[in-house]
Amino acid sequence: MDKTGKKIQKRDNPNDVFITPDTLVEEHFNLVKPYLKYCDIVLDPCCHETQKYYKRFNKHLDWCYGSNEATEQEEWCDGLVDWCEITKGRDFFEYKGFDEGTHDRDTGEEDIAPVNAIVGNPPYSMIDAFLDKSIELEPRVISYLIGFANITTKRLEKMEKAGYKCVEFHLTKVFKWYGMSLLIVWVKDTDAKSVVGYDRKVHR
Ligand SMILES: C[S@@+](CC[C@H](N)C(=O)[O-])C[C@H]1O[C@@H](n2cnc3c(N)ncnc32)[C@H](O)[C@@H]1O
């Protein structure tokens, strides 16, 4: 095993909690922004107590919705950006949609709106589960920050079969993280051409 591999084995961060640097959150936000539409609801599925993605998107959408200035939000506030974080009691795998805070007059059930975009930095050991749950929620945009080595042809095929085309594939480097990092954006039912080619052959 090389030096980097040994360091990773001994890292003090065994629980998949890697906090995204602010500059990379900004880069990710800028990559996704062209695919957002007015009135979209965005979900950060695993925001951590830092809520970096949540706050960045909230700042943008607050402006879209007419306050005319980008305002910092209170901590753990709710808005048209929603969040999940397991350590705060909101499990992404239990998530059904954005709770509008109102109830159906007839049934008394909570009004739940579907989310339009899911964006974040998922736990790297749960990528398949996060992709499956994201597909189940049927947003128009799914975008994740993952390790470059974590993008496999099987995962690309899974997304394509679910109707998602890869429209952005951006490689970058985080100083303390192993290998290159990938910002990937998938859009559902678009005429755009996928920016990634692949096949599932195994050459021998
Ligand atoms: C790689 S960290 C990313 C943290 C933060 N989003 C960021 O970009 O800096 C993954 C986060 O996912 C959270 N997490 C793990 N399982 C989860 C689940 N089932 N639902 C919601 N959050 C989860 C962890 O507690 C952790 O905060």
The ligand as an SDF file (V2000), in Angstrom:
LIG
                    3D

 27 29  0  0  0  0  0  0  0  0999 V2000
  -19.6060   13.5680    3.1160 C   0  0  0  0  0  0  0  0  0  0  0  0
  -20.5180   14.3000    4.4640 S   0  0  0  0  0  0  0  0  0  0  0  0
  -20.9810   15.7860    3.6620 C   0  0  0  0  0  0  0  0  0  0  0  0
  -21.3320   16.8790    4.5980 C   0  0  0  0  0  0  0  0  0  0  0  0
  -21.8060   18.1910    3.9300 C   0  0  0  0  0  0  0  0  0  0  0  0
  -22.9330   17.9110    3.0420 N   0  0  0  0  0  0  0  0  0  0  0  0
  -20.7120   18.8760    3.1630 C   0  0  0  0  0  0  0  0  0  0  0  0
  -20.7670   18.8450    1.9110 O   0  0  0  0  0  0  0  0  0  0  0  0
  -19.7970   19.4420    3.7520 O   0  0  0  0  0  0  0  0  0  0  0  0
  -21.9590   13.2780    4.4790 C   0  0  0  0  0  0  0  0  0  0  0  0
  -23.0370   13.6640    5.4860 C   0  0  0  0  0  0  0  0  0  0  0  0
  -24.1260   12.7370    5.2960 O   0  0  0  0  0  0  0  0  0  0  0  0
  -24.7580   12.5110    6.5350 C   0  0  0  0  0  0  0  0  0  0  0  0
  -25.6010   11.3090    6.3880 N   0  0  0  0  0  0  0  0  0  0  0  0
  -25.2270    9.9860    6.4330 C   0  0  0  0  0  0  0  0  0  0  0  0
  -26.2900    9.1870    6.2320 N   0  0  0  0  0  0  0  0  0  0  0  0
  -27.3710    9.9920    6.0410 C   0  0  0  0  0  0  0  0  0  0  0  0
  -28.7600    9.7660    5.8110 C   0  0  0  0  0  0  0  0  0  0  0  0
  -29.2560    8.5200    5.7180 N   0  0  0  0  0  0  0  0  0  0  0  0
  -29.5780   10.8260    5.6820 N   0  0  0  0  0  0  0  0  0  0  0  0
  -29.0930   12.1030    5.7910 C   0  0  0  0  0  0  0  0  0  0  0  0
  -27.7960   12.3790    6.0280 N   0  0  0  0  0  0  0  0  0  0  0  0
  -26.9330   11.3560    6.1460 C   0  0  0  0  0  0  0  0  0  0  0  0
  -23.5750   12.4250    7.4950 C   0  0  0  0  0  0  0  0  0  0  0  0
  -23.9770   12.5890    8.8350 O   0  0  0  0  0  0  0  0  0  0  0  0
  -22.6790   13.5590    6.9570 C   0  0  0  0  0  0  0  0  0  0  0  0
  -22.9850   14.7860    7.6100 O   0  0  0  0  0  0  0  0  0  0  0  0
  1  2  1  0
  2  3  1  0
  2 10  1  0
  3  4  1  0
  4  5  1  0
  5  6  1  0
  5  7  1  0
  7  8  2  0
  7  9  1  0
 10 11  1  0
 11 12  1  0
 11 26  1  0
 12 13  1  0
 13 14  1  0
 13 24  1  0
 14 15  1  0
 14 23  1  0
 15 16  2  0
 16 17  1  0
 17 18  1  0
 17 23  2  0
 18 19  1  0
 18 20  2  0
 20 21  1  0
 21 22  2  0
 22 23  1  0
 24 25  1  0
 24 26  1  0
 26 27  1  0
M  CHG  2   2   1   9  -1
M  END
$$$$
